[in-house]
Amino acid sequence: MVSGAGVVRGEGVGVEWWCAGGGWIDGRAVLRWRGGRVSSLAYGKPLAFRVVGERRCVGARGNPCPHGGAPGDGGPRGAVVAGRASQARCPECARLDRAFSVAADGVPDDPRTYRVYLAWFGPGLVKVGITAEERGAVRLLEQGAVAYGWLGRGPLMAARRTEELLRAALGVPDRVPYEKKRVARGALPPWPERAAELAALHGRAVALDGWAETLEPLEFAAVDHSEPFGLERVREAGVRGVVEQLVDGGVVAGRVVAAAGPDLHLGSLVVDTRLLVGWQLVADGGEGGTTVPVREPRGEREAPGAQEGLF
């Protein structure tokens, strides 16, 4: 189907390619497909695909959506969901997914070790969060953190309590809107300034009283994601348009110049790969360019909704 080498034709003949969204493996951007297949997204290579049919609910927690019969076999295919939604889930599956989410404290007895982090997206755009230690920096790549630093490690509820303490004491949120991240990406200060802002916040954080006793503070070490994201090319290409939604028969085409979090930069066009989830995509030559609805970039806050799962 689609890979970093452009459009791969003749691969998986007879297989339907239902997109499961973007992701990061070993520091590289990829597209995921239903069934576990993965396609690399190599910078500098062309990418083109055409949208087929309707967007379908992806289910929840490994369970298929029980709604919407599949043609021919009578089995579930998934309810039809809105093209502009950031999550490809029907209301029932969204409730189920949220009910068992660590982000919603749905599994307080999770035995894994967790880490508290500071994520930097641009000047003044810093958030605090937690992620399972076994995931390493994947969560930071997924949310488009230009730089980050670890604050501490320990049991889930200790990490959660410390996260809340830090948010209140430092005046930083647990979420930064994607529109603000995109705007900041185009004009970033040099690395020493990014690291200095993180270092100052880290120093304030570890000096606070009230940390959970079972959370181990970690020494400061800033990590830069500008190279895996390809941010120098983002600055050069700019952002002139953002894909608003996919539609049946619409085409997305361009040259991959960068990726940051779920955002894929095709030249000066940004594609939020969360909008690809639940659609069937097929190879296209891309000669006619992008034909799906595209809007101008803007800096307003995202519409309110359920926060993504963090873990």
C-alpha positions as CSV (number, residue, x, y, z in Angstrom):
1,M,0.0,0.0,0.0
2,V,1.8,3.1,1.2
3,S,5.4,3.3,2.4
4,G,8.2,5.8,2.8
5,A,9.3,4.9,-0.7
6,G,6.0,6.3,-2.0
7,V,3.1,4.1,-3.1
8,V,3.9,0.4,-3.2
9,R,1.8,-1.3,-5.9
10,G,1.0,-5.0,-6.0
11,E,1.7,-5.5,-2.3
12,G,-0.9,-7.6,-0.5
13,V,-3.2,-8.2,-3.6
14,G,-6.8,-8.7,-2.5
15,V,-6.1,-7.2,1.0
16,E,-8.1,-4.2,2.2
17,W,-5.8,-1.6,3.7
18,W,-7.7,0.0,6.6
19,C,-5.6,2.7,8.3
20,A,-4.9,2.5,12.0
21,G,-3.1,5.9,12.1
22,G,0.4,7.2,12.4
23,G,3.0,6.0,15.0
24,W,6.6,5.8,15.9
25,I,8.9,2.7,15.9
26,D,12.6,3.0,16.9
27,G,12.4,6.7,16.4
28,R,11.0,6.5,12.9
29,A,7.5,7.7,11.7
30,V,5.2,4.9,10.3
31,L,1.7,4.4,9.2
32,R,-0.1,1.5,10.9
33,W,-2.8,-0.7,9.3
34,R,-5.5,-2.9,10.7
35,G,-4.1,-6.4,11.3
36,G,-0.7,-5.2,12.5
37,R,1.0,-4.2,9.2
38,V,3.3,-1.2,9.2
39,S,4.6,1.1,6.5
40,S,7.6,3.3,7.0
41,L,7.4,7.0,6.1
42,A,10.8,8.0,4.7
43,Y,11.6,11.7,4.4
44,G,12.1,13.0,0.9
45,K,9.9,10.3,-0.7
46,P,6.5,10.8,-2.5
47,L,3.3,9.6,-0.8
48,A,-0.1,9.3,-2.5
49,F,-3.3,7.5,-1.6
50,R,-7.0,7.7,-2.5
51,V,-9.8,7.3,0.1
52,V,-12.5,4.6,-0.5
53,G,-15.9,4.3,1.0
54,E,-16.9,5.4,4.5
55,R,-15.0,5.9,7.7
56,R,-15.6,3.0,10.2
57,C,-15.3,2.8,14.0
58,V,-12.1,0.9,15.0
59,G,-13.6,-0.6,18.2
60,A,-12.0,-0.4,21.7
61,R,-9.4,-2.1,23.7
62,G,-8.8,-4.8,21.0
63,N,-12.5,-5.5,20.6
64,P,-14.1,-4.8,17.2
65,C,-17.0,-2.4,17.0
66,P,-20.3,-4.4,17.2
67,H,-22.1,-2.2,14.8
68,G,-22.3,-2.1,11.0
69,G,-22.4,-5.4,9.1
70,A,-19.7,-6.3,6.7
71,P,-20.9,-7.0,3.1
72,G,-20.9,-10.7,2.2
73,D,-20.2,-12.3,5.6
74,G,-22.7,-10.6,7.9
75,G,-20.0,-9.9,10.5
76,P,-19.3,-6.5,12.2
77,R,-17.4,-3.9,10.2
78,G,-17.8,-1.0,12.5
79,A,-20.3,1.9,12.7
80,V,-19.8,4.9,10.4
81,V,-18.1,7.8,12.1
82,A,-17.6,11.4,11.3
83,G,-14.7,12.4,9.0
84,R,-13.5,15.3,11.1
85,A,-13.4,13.5,14.5
86,S,-9.9,13.0,15.9
87,Q,-10.9,9.5,17.2
88,A,-12.5,7.0,14.9
89,R,-14.8,5.5,17.5
90,C,-18.6,5.4,17.8
91,P,-20.0,6.7,21.2
92,E,-20.3,3.2,22.6
93,C,-16.8,2.2,21.8
94,A,-15.5,5.6,23.0
95,R,-17.1,5.0,26.4
96,L,-15.6,1.5,26.6
97,D,-12.1,2.8,25.6
98,R,-12.3,5.6,28.2
99,A,-13.6,3.3,31.0
100,F,-10.4,1.2,30.9
101,S,-7.9,4.0,30.3
102,V,-5.1,4.8,32.6
103,A,-5.6,8.5,31.7
104,A,-9.0,8.3,33.2
105,D,-7.7,6.3,36.3
106,G,-9.6,3.3,34.9
107,V,-6.8,0.9,36.0
108,P,-5.4,2.3,39.3
109,D,-3.9,-1.1,40.2
110,D,-1.6,-1.1,37.1
111,P,1.6,-2.7,38.4
112,R,4.0,-1.1,35.9
113,T,6.5,1.6,36.7
114,Y,5.6,5.0,35.4
115,R,7.7,8.1,34.6
116,V,6.7,11.8,35.0
117,Y,8.0,14.1,32.3
118,L,8.2,17.7,31.1
119,A,7.5,18.0,27.4
120,W,8.5,21.2,25.5
121,F,6.7,22.2,22.2
122,G,7.8,25.8,21.9
123,P,8.6,28.9,24.0
124,G,6.1,28.9,26.9
125,L,4.5,25.7,25.6
126,V,5.4,23.1,28.2
127,K,3.3,20.3,29.7
128,V,3.7,17.7,32.4
129,G,2.6,14.1,31.9
130,I,3.2,10.5,32.8
131,T,3.9,7.5,30.7
132,A,4.7,3.8,31.3
133,E,8.5,3.4,31.7
134,E,8.5,0.4,29.4
135,R,7.4,2.7,26.5
136,G,10.5,4.8,26.7
137,A,10.2,8.1,24.7
138,V,7.5,6.8,22.4
139,R,4.8,8.8,24.1
140,L,6.9,12.0,23.7
141,L,7.3,11.3,20.0
142,E,3.6,10.5,19.6
143,Q,2.5,13.9,21.0
144,G,5.1,15.9,19.1
145,A,7.3,17.0,21.9
146,V,10.2,18.9,20.4
147,A,12.2,18.3,23.6
148,Y,11.6,16.7,26.9
149,G,13.2,15.7,30.2
150,W,12.3,13.1,32.8
151,L,11.3,14.2,36.3
152,G,10.8,11.0,38.3
153,R,9.8,7.3,38.3
154,G,7.7,5.1,40.5
155,P,4.2,3.4,40.9
156,L,1.3,4.7,38.8
157,M,-0.6,6.5,41.6
158,A,2.5,8.1,42.9
159,A,3.3,9.4,39.4
160,R,-0.3,10.6,39.1
161,R,-0.3,12.5,42.4
162,T,3.1,14.1,41.6
163,E,1.9,15.1,38.1
164,E,-1.1,16.9,39.7
165,L,1.2,18.6,42.2
166,L,3.5,19.8,39.4
167,R,0.7,21.0,37.2
168,A,-0.7,23.2,39.9
169,A,2.7,24.5,41.3
170,L,4.4,25.2,38.0
171,G,1.3,26.5,36.2
172,V,1.7,24.1,33.3
173,P,-1.1,22.1,31.7
174,D,-1.4,18.3,30.9
175,R,-2.4,19.1,27.3
176,V,-1.2,21.5,24.6
177,P,-3.6,21.9,21.6
178,Y,-2.1,20.6,18.3
179,E,-2.8,23.9,16.5
180,K,-0.4,25.6,18.9
181,K,2.2,22.9,18.4
182,R,2.1,23.4,14.7
183,V,2.5,27.1,14.9
184,A,5.4,26.9,17.3
185,R,7.2,24.3,15.1
186,G,7.8,26.8,12.3
187,A,9.9,29.2,14.4
188,L,11.8,27.4,17.1
189,P,14.7,29.0,19.1
190,P,18.1,27.3,19.1
191,W,18.7,24.2,21.1
192,P,20.4,25.9,24.1
193,E,17.3,28.0,24.7
194,R,15.0,25.0,24.6
195,A,17.2,23.1,27.0
196,A,17.5,26.1,29.3
197,E,13.7,26.5,29.6
198,L,13.3,22.8,30.4
199,A,16.2,22.9,32.9
200,A,14.7,25.9,34.8
201,L,11.3,24.1,35.1
202,H,13.0,20.8,36.2
203,G,14.9,22.7,38.9
204,R,11.6,24.3,40.2
205,A,9.9,20.9,40.1
206,V,12.4,18.9,42.1
207,A,12.6,21.7,44.7
208,L,8.9,21.4,45.5
209,D,7.6,19.8,48.7
210,G,4.8,17.3,48.4
211,W,6.2,14.7,46.0
212,A,4.9,11.2,46.5
213,E,7.3,9.3,48.8
214,T,7.5,6.4,46.4
215,L,8.4,8.5,43.4
216,E,12.2,8.6,42.7
217,P,13.4,12.0,41.4
218,L,15.6,11.8,38.3
219,E,18.5,14.0,37.3
220,F,17.9,16.5,34.5
221,A,18.8,15.5,30.9
222,A,17.2,17.3,28.0
223,V,16.4,15.3,24.9
224,D,16.0,16.9,21.4
225,H,13.6,15.5,18.8
226,S,14.3,18.0,16.1
227,E,16.3,15.5,14.0
228,P,13.8,12.6,14.1
229,F,11.0,15.0,13.4
230,G,12.8,16.8,10.5
231,L,12.0,20.2,12.0
232,E,14.6,22.1,9.9
233,R,12.6,21.0,6.8
234,V,9.3,22.2,8.5
235,R,10.9,25.6,8.9
236,E,11.9,25.7,5.2
237,A,8.6,24.4,3.8
238,G,6.3,26.3,6.2
239,V,2.6,25.3,6.7
240,R,0.2,26.7,4.1
241,G,-2.6,24.2,4.6
242,V,-4.0,21.5,6.9
243,V,-6.2,18.6,5.8
244,E,-9.6,19.2,7.3
245,Q,-11.0,15.7,6.7
246,L,-10.9,12.7,4.3
247,V,-13.8,12.0,1.9
248,D,-14.7,9.1,-0.3
249,G,-12.7,9.4,-3.6
250,G,-10.5,12.1,-2.2
251,V,-6.7,12.0,-2.8
252,V,-3.8,13.0,-0.6
253,A,-0.5,13.5,-2.4
254,G,2.8,15.1,-1.7
255,R,6.4,14.6,-0.7
256,V,7.1,13.6,2.9
257,V,9.4,16.3,4.4
258,A,8.8,15.7,8.2
259,A,6.6,14.2,10.9
260,A,6.0,15.3,14.4
261,G,3.6,13.5,16.7
262,P,0.6,12.6,14.6
263,D,1.3,15.3,12.1
264,L,2.7,14.3,8.7
265,H,4.2,17.2,6.7
266,L,3.8,16.7,2.9
267,G,5.6,19.8,1.6
268,S,3.7,22.7,3.1
269,L,0.6,20.6,3.8
270,V,-0.1,19.0,7.2
271,V,-2.0,15.8,7.5
272,D,-3.1,14.8,11.0
273,T,-2.8,11.0,10.8
274,R,-5.5,10.6,13.4
275,L,-7.9,11.6,10.6
276,L,-6.8,8.6,8.5
277,V,-7.9,6.1,11.2
278,G,-10.9,4.0,10.1
279,W,-10.6,4.8,6.4
280,Q,-9.8,2.3,3.6
281,L,-6.9,3.7,1.5
282,V,-5.7,2.6,-1.9
283,A,-2.6,3.5,-4.0
284,D,-2.9,6.5,-6.2
285,G,-0.5,8.1,-8.7
286,G,-1.1,11.5,-7.2
287,E,-0.9,13.3,-10.5
288,G,-3.9,15.5,-9.6
289,G,-2.5,16.5,-6.3
290,T,-4.5,16.6,-3.1
291,T,-8.3,16.8,-3.6
292,V,-9.6,16.3,0.0
293,P,-10.8,19.4,1.9
294,V,-7.9,21.6,3.1
295,R,-8.1,24.7,5.3
296,E,-5.7,27.4,6.2
297,P,-3.7,27.0,9.4
298,R,-5.0,28.8,12.4
299,G,-4.0,29.2,16.0
300,E,-7.2,28.7,17.9
301,R,-7.7,26.0,20.5
302,E,-9.0,22.6,19.5
303,A,-12.6,21.8,20.1
304,P,-13.1,20.2,23.6
305,G,-13.4,16.5,23.7
306,A,-12.1,13.3,25.4
307,Q,-8.3,13.4,25.9
308,E,-6.3,10.8,24.0
309,G,-5.1,7.7,25.9
310,L,-1.7,8.5,27.2
311,F,-0.4,5.0,27.5
